Amino acid sequence: MKKSNLARRVLSAMLGILMLTSLLTACDNAGNVTSTEAAKAMTITLTMIKEEGMTKDGMLLVQDAINEITENRYNTHVVLQMFTAEEYAEKVIEMSQKLDINDAASEDSTYVSNEVILEEGKIYKQSANGDYYLVDEQNRSHVQYPELIDTQLDVLFIDDISTYSILAKGDGETSYLAELTELIGASDLPVTKYVNSTLLSHARRVNGHFYAIPNNSYYGEYSYMLVNKKYFDECNYDIKLVSNFADLESFIYDIKNDAKYEKVTPVYNFTDFNFISYFDFESPLLLQPQTTFATDNTLHLNDMTRMSFYQTSMGILYDLSKLEGRSYKEGNEVDFKADFAVAFMDGSHTIPEEYADVDKDGKDDYYVVNLSRPIVGNEMFSSMFAVSSFAKNKERAFEILATLQADPEIVNLLAYGLKNVHYELDNKGVVTYKDDSNYHVDYTKVGNTFLCYPNEKMDEATLEYAQNEWALAKKHNEKLVISPYCGFYIMPSKFSDFEYFNADDTTAHYFKELDDKTGVQLVDKDGNPVKEKALTKIYLYNDVMMAQFEEYCKTFVPRMTDFEAAAEYESYKEYLKALSAEFQSTEIFSQITSTNTATNNTYANTYSPGQYNTFFLATYK
């Protein structure tokens, strides 16, 4: 390989001496002289996911169209590399590992020194910055871009937090992804202007570094409670004192018990809105219902025992379930022809305006209480772009990455292909795919989604959001809430040989063990715990403890809403208290919630779920 590259360099030098009569400044396609300050010609790869039906010809058509833009703007030739979703992660990880080996094997890396290949018998010119131009029969100059190197990786798509975590950790000493802080600062394209600030501010949650730019998309839904204004006012309640369902307890019982409202359904329907949310059944990290959740910037972690809000809410529903013909329905669909006091809805940020005004759509007049805002978890890591730490030129690669956030022409080329070849735009500006299209990519995986045209495959809600340049979606995202689970990645295969530590194990050796098992950096180079990175830690349990908790959750969680099982108790609240007491008596509970330094050492106390909430709030206010 080295011998071949040397021969190429010698051939290039000889041809340059023989054919160049002078050093010219850069020329455009008509042979006109342009600025001597032009960036040197470079070939950059853009590695992405393709969908079924994509052909090489279709991809090359789009590649050519993109290069008409990037070559003129950045003097950068872009080569598209596309893999299926099933093979993508394995491919980019394998390529990164191979590049890491090659880079370590030779300081004179063949990857870094790739170059233009000049062919004998052709006439070339050279600009002041070293670029070669091929002169055709019409005396037009064409920039000659460097040849692509095997496994070249420059700009790459991130498809999942697992891929991100593995690439970010790299070989354990060096990440396979480039840190972007300086690149963002040096770029002429203000990425922060185009990317949602909430997503961007939390993109560094994996390993504590800024390795990738999240692509704009809208996440989740708002949850609302509609309170019938007429009945609420008649009962002399103040809506300013209501922030959750439990706050309506007295009002609901007034409607239930007063003969005046015997035909009114107290609670029309009910949705499970963030009462309790597990990271998964193998983790006892829980989200506690919050009375201030709608206005809070974070979610809070807690244990199962502090659930008075849940107890009150489920107690109300238990009582209402006994009302024949007036009991609530499951789900968030509302029939506004029905006469009800309270109902639940999920939807966009427009619901308060839409349902609070009696003049709109003939609906009744409601107080609209925002119960929760859209929650973003690890799904934010399913559509990001990063720069490989082995990129031939990180600054140039970042220019292309930034363009994917800012340029609608390039983003729509990547999303849909060529107009009138791969798709057409109808009279409403919606993409309709051509039956014979040979270019297929998921529009949410090409860059800033809010630059994409609406398309015919979008569901009704997304299509509405995509109209008017995604104005509604941008408004939707103004109130995003980042889940405290965001950035956590558990590698189940690493659990089998890891034993739960005890109070005697306070050494740095434990943290090194934890680092090896999780792929999470817990210690610095001297083996000292790194407290400021606690947000990226997973508290691990041994197999026995995890199995116990998983089995317990399978029985305990369904029982929390089991009205029949509560029949032997005086009230549903008493039933839930009994369940909480049962849970508190388990070994699992004592190990995960203890704040007693006699049973948990200092570091265990710091990193345990019981203490995580305090650290989280102190770090991300």
N, C-alpha and C positions, 0 to 999 in steps of 0.2 A: 504493500500500500504506500509506504513512504517513497519507494523508488519510483513508482508511477507518478506521484505528486511532484517529485523533483524533476522528472522529465517534462512534465507539463509546464513547470516554472521556467525551465531552460528554453522550451519552445516558445513560450510567451515572450520572454526577453528577446530572443533572436528575431521573432516576427516584429516586435516593437521597434528594434533597431533598423531593420530592413525597410519597414513600410511607413514609419512616421517621419515626416519631414519637419514637423514642428509640433510643439505642444499647444493644442487648441483649447479654448474654453469650451464648456458644454454646448452641445447643439441640439435643437429640437428636431422633429421628424422631417422638416423641410430643409435642414442643413443650416438653419440660422443660429448665430452665436447667442448663447444665453449666459447667465451669471456664472462666474467662477466660484461662487460660494455654494453651489449646489451640493447636496449631500451625495456621498459616494454611492454608486449603484450597489444594491444589496438584494439578496434573495431571502425572503422570510417565509416560514411555513405557518399556516393557520390550521390547526388540528381540531376537528369537530366530529359530531355524530351525524350519520346519515340515516335515512329511513328506507323502508322497502320500496323498490322501484327506481332508486337512484342508479344511474349508469355513469360510466367514466366520461362518455361524450357529454352528458348533461352537466356534469361537474366542471368539465373543461370549458364549456361555453360560459358558465358563470365566472369561472376563474379569469378568463380573458376579459370579460366585462369589468370585473373588479380591478384588474391591472391597468385598464385604461385610466382609471382614477388614481390608483396608488403610485403608478410609475410616474405620472405627470406631477403628482402632488408631493410625493416623498422620495422619488427615484428608487422606489422599493417594488420589487417583483414578488407577488404573493403566490405561493403554491398551496393549494388546498389539499389537506390530507384528511380523509373521512373514513370512519369505521362505524360498524353497527353498534347499537347501544349495548348489546350483549358482550361484545368483544372490546369495547372502548377502554374501560378501566385497565384491563389486563395489558392492552397494547401500549398505552401511554406510560404505564409503570415499567413495563419491560424496556421500552425505548429509553426511559430515564436511567434505568439501571445500567444499560449498555453504554450510554454516554458517560455515566459516572466512572465506569471501568476504563473506558478509553481515555478520559480526561486525566485519571490518576496515573495511567501507564506512560504518558508522554507529555512533557511540557509543551513540545512543539506539536500540539494536537492537530491532526488532519482535519478535525471537525472545524476548528477555528480558522484554518488556513485555506479553506476552499476558495476557488478562484474562477475567473473567466477562462473558458477554453477557446483559444483562437485557432481557426482552421486554416491550413495552408491554401494559398491561391486566392484568398479573399482580402479585400482592402479594408483596413481599419484606421480610424483616427483615435487620438487619445486626448482627453481634456486635461486641464490643469489639476483636477483633483484625482486623476488617475483612471477615470472611466474609459472604457473602450467603446467605440462606435463602429458599427459595420456600415459601409457605404454601398448602397445598391446602385443599379444601373441608371436610375434617375437622379443620382447624386444625393439621395436622401440618407440621413444618418439614423441608425437604430442602435439604441443602447444595448450593450451586451451584458447580461446579468450573470452573476456567478452560478455555477452548476450546483444543483442540490446534492447535499451529502447524505449518505445512507443514515437513516434514523434521525435526521435533523428535526429538532423540536424547538420551536420559538414561542409562538402564541398557542396556548392550548385551552380547550374547554374543560371545565370541572363539572362532573356529572353527579357527584354525590359526596356527602361528608366523609365517607370511608376513603374514596379516592383522594380527596383533599388531605385527609389526615396522613395517609401513607406518603403522598408526594411531599407534604410539608415537613414530615420527619426526615425523609430521605434516608441516608445511610446511617443516621444516628448522630453524625457530626455536622453534616452539611445538608441543607434542604435541597430538594430537587426543584424547588420553585424560587424565583427571584423575589427578594423583599422589594416592595413597590413604593415605599414612602418617598425615597429620593426621586424615583422615576416620575411619580405623580407631580412632585414639586417642580421638576425640570421640564415637564411637558408643556407645549404651547396650547394643548387642548385641555381646558379645565374640567377634568372628569367629575369633580365634585359638583359641578353645575348640572350635570346630566343624571347622576345616580342618586337615588333616594338617600338622604343623609342618615336616616335611621339604619338602613341596611349597611351603608358604608361604614358607619361608626362601630358596627359589631362584626365586621368581616374579619377582624384580627383575632377572633375568639379561639381559633385553633392555633395552639402553640404560642399565642400571644404576639404573632407577627402579622404584617399586612402582606399576604401572599396573592390575593385574588380580588377582582372587582365583581361584585354581584350585579347581575342583569336586572334591570327594573321589571317588576311584575306586580300584580296586586295579590294580596294574600288574605285568605279567610273572609269572615263576615263580621259585621257588627251584630250584637244581640240587643234586642229592645223589649221593653215591657210597655204595653198600651193600657192605660188606665182611663176608664170611662169618666170623662170630665163631669158630666151631669150627676152621676151617682156619687162620685167622690166629693163634689162640692156640697151635695145635699147632706152628706154625712159629716160635714164640717171638718175635713182633713186638709192638711197643708202639703202640697206636692213637693215643696222645697225640703221636706223632711224625709223624702223617699229616695233611696238610692239602690234598694234591692227588694227582692220579693218578700223577705222576712219583715220589712218595714210596713208591709200592707196587711199584716196579720189581723189587726183590729178591724180594718175596713172590710176585709174578706168575710170575717165572721159576722159583721153587721149585715152584709148582703145575704149571707147564708141563713141567718136566724130571723131576720125581720120579714114578717108576712107581706110587707109592702113590696118586697123584691122577690116574691116567691117564683116568678117566671124568669128571673134573671139568673144566668149562669155565673156563679162567683168567679171562677177561673175557667176560661174557655179551653185553653190548652196549656201544655207545659213542655219546655225543652230543657235538656240537660246542659245548662250554660255554665261551664267551668266550676261546677260544684267541687269536683275532685278529678284530678288528672294525673295519671301515672306516666313516668318516663317509659316504663314497660313493666310487665309482670315480674321481671327479675330485679326491679329496683324499687325500694320503698321511698323514693323521693316523691313527694306529693305536692300538689298545688292547693293551697288553702283558699276557700272563697273569701273575697275581700269586699268590704262594704264601699271602699273607695276605688275599686278596680277601674271604673270607667274613666277616672281622671288621673290614675297612677301611670307612671312610665314603665313600671316593672311589674312582674308577677312575683308572688312570694311563695317560699317553700315552708312547709310545716308538716306536722304529723297528724294522724287520724283523730287524735283525741280532742283537738281544739276546734270543734265543729258545731258550735251553737247555731250558726246561721243555717247549716245543713239540717240540723235537727229540727229547727223551727219550720223550715220550708217543707220538709218531708212530713212533718206532723200535720201541717195544713192540708197537704194533698191527701194524706191518709183519712182525715176527717171528711174531706170532700168526696172521696171515692165511695162513700156510703150513701151519697145523695142520688136517688134514682132520677135519671133524666137530666140532672144538673152537674154531673161529674165531668171532670176535665178530659180532654183528648190529648193523645201524645202527638208530638210533632209541632212544626211552626207554621202550618197552613191555617189561615183564619178566614172564616166565612163572615163577612161583615153584615150579612142579613140577620145573623144571630144576635140576641140581646145578652151581652156579657158585661162584667165589671172589669175583668183583667184578662189580657191575652198576651202571648209571647210571639215575637217575630225575629227572624234573622234576615239580614239584608245589607244594603249599602248605607252610606252616610246620608242619603237623601230621604230616608224614611221619616225622620222627625219633621221635616218640612212638609212631606207629602201627607202624613196622617194627622198632623196637629191642626190642620185647617179645614173647617167644616165646608168651605166653599169648593174644595177640590174633590172631584170624583164622587160627590154625593156621600162621602163617608161621614160617620159620626165624628164628633170632636173628641180627641183623646189627648191626655197628657202622655208624652212619649219619654220614657226613662231609659237612658242608655245604660245597659247592664255590663257590656264588655266591648272592647275594641278588637280589631283583627290581631290575631296572635301569630307571630312568626317564629318557627322553630328551625329545625335542621333543614327544612325545605329550601331555605335561602341558599344552602350550599349545593343545590341541585342544578343551578344555572349560573355559572361564574366563568370568568376568563382570567387566566394567569399567564405569566411569562416564565418560561423554563429557565432555571439557573444556568443551563448550558446553551442559552440562546447565542447565536453568532454575534448579535449586537442588541443588547437589552434595551437601549434607548430607542432603536428603530422598531424593535418588536413592540415596545409599549406604545409607540405612535399608532401602530395598527390596532392594538387593543383599545386605545382611547377612541379611535375612529368608530369602533363597534358600539360605542356608547353615544356618539355624537352625530354620525352621518346617516341620515335616513336612506340615501341612495344605496350605500353599501349594505346596510342592514336589510333592506328589502330585496336586494339582489341575493343575499345569502338565505333569506327566509323563503323567497318564492321563485327565484330564478329570473328569467328574462320575460318582460311583458310581451304578450302576443306570441310567445314561443312556449312558455311553460304555464302562463296564466293570462287572464284578462281582467280588467277592472270594469265592473258594471257601472250604471249611471249613478250609483250611490257611493262609488269609490270602494266597493267591496271586491276582494280577490275571488275570482272563480277559477278553479283549476282546470286546465285542459286535459282531456281524457288521455291524450298521447304524451303527456309530460314525462320526461325522463330525469327530472330533478325533483327530489323530495327530501325536505329537511323540516324538523319541528321549529316553527317560528319562535317559540319561547327559548330556543337554545342557540341563537345567533348573535346575541348582543342585547341592546336596549329594546325591550319588547314594546315600549311606548313610542318607538319610531316606526313600528310595523303597520302596514295597512290592515284594516279588518279583513277577515276571510270567511268564506262560506261554511267552514267546518267549525267555527266557534259556536258555543252554546249561546242561548239568547242573552244571558246576563253579560257574558264576555263581549259579545258583539255590541251590546249597548255601551259598555265601557270603552270599547275600541273606537267608537265614533268620536268625531271632533278631537282627533289627535290624543285620545285617551285622557281627556280632561277629567272625566269622572273618576277614572282609576287613580290619577295623580292626587285628586282630592281624597279619595278613599285611603291612600297610603300616608296621609298627613298624620294620622293617629295610630300608626302601627305600634304594637307592643311586642317587645322581644322576649320570648320565653326564656326563663333561666336555664332551661335544658339546651338551649341553642349553643352549639359548639361542643357538646358532649358526644363522644363516640366510644361505644363499648365494643371490644373485640372478644366475643364469647369464647373463642378457641383458646384464649390466654388464661382462662379461669382455672382450668382443671388442676394445675399443680401449685396454685397459690393459696396459702393458708392465711386465715384471718389473723391479724397481728394482735398482741395483747399488751398489757400495760408495761411489761418488761422490755418490749422491743422499741426502744426509743432512738436507736442509732440511725445514722445516715444510710447504713446498709439496707434498712427496710425501704427507704425511699428509692434507692437504686433498684431494688427488686421491683418496686411498683412501676418505676420507669420502664424497666425491661418488659414487664407484663402488659402494659397498657399502650405503649408508644407515646406516652405523655411526659413532657419534661418536668420533673418535679424537683430536681436538684441542679445546682450549678456545677461548674467544673471541679470544685473542691468538695462536692458531695453535700453541700449545705442546702437545706430546704429553701425553695423559692416561693415565698408566701404570696408575692404579688401576682403569681400565675395561678392562683387557686381556682379561678373561674374555669380552667380547662381540666379540672381533676374529676375523676370518677372514684367514688368510694367503693372499694371492692369487698366482696364477701366470699367466704369459702363455699365450696359446693354444697355442704350440708345446710348452711344458713340460707343460701339462695334457694335451694330446693324447698326448704321449709316455708320461706316467704311466698314462693310461687304457688305452692299448694294452698297456703292460707288465703292468698288473694282470690284464687279460683272459687273458694267457698264464701269468703267473707264479703267480697265486693257485691256479688249478686244479692246477698241477703240484706244489704243495706237498703234496698228498695223493695223488699219482699213484704207486702202488706199482710199477706196471710200468716206469715211467720210471726207477725207482731200481735196477732189476735189475743194471745194469752197475757199480753201486757196491758196496763191501764191506758197507756198512750204510746204513740209511735216514738215520741221522744225518749220514753223509758226504755223502749226496745233498742234504740240506737245507743243509749248510754250503756246498756248491757253488752252490746257488741264492742263498744270502745273499751269497756273494762276487760272483756275477754282478750282483746288485742294487747292491752297494756300488760297483761299477765304473761305474755310470751317472752321467750329469751330474745327473739328478734327485736322486739320493741326496746328492751333494756339496753341492747348493744348499740342500736342506732340512734337513740335519743339521749343517752346519758351525757351530761355536761360535768359530771363529777371527775375531777382530775385524779381521784384515787383509783378510778376504774378505767379511765381513758387518759392516756398521756397527752401532753400539750399539743403535739402535732396531730394526733388522732382527733382531739377536740376541735382543732382548727379546720380540719378537712372533712369532718363528718357532716352528714345531712342536717343534723340539728343545729350546727353552727354556720352552715353555708348561707342561710338567709341573711344573717347579720353582716357577713363579709360582702355578700352581693350588694346589699343596700349601701354599704359604706363605699364600695368601689364604683358602682354605677348609680349615682344619685339622679 
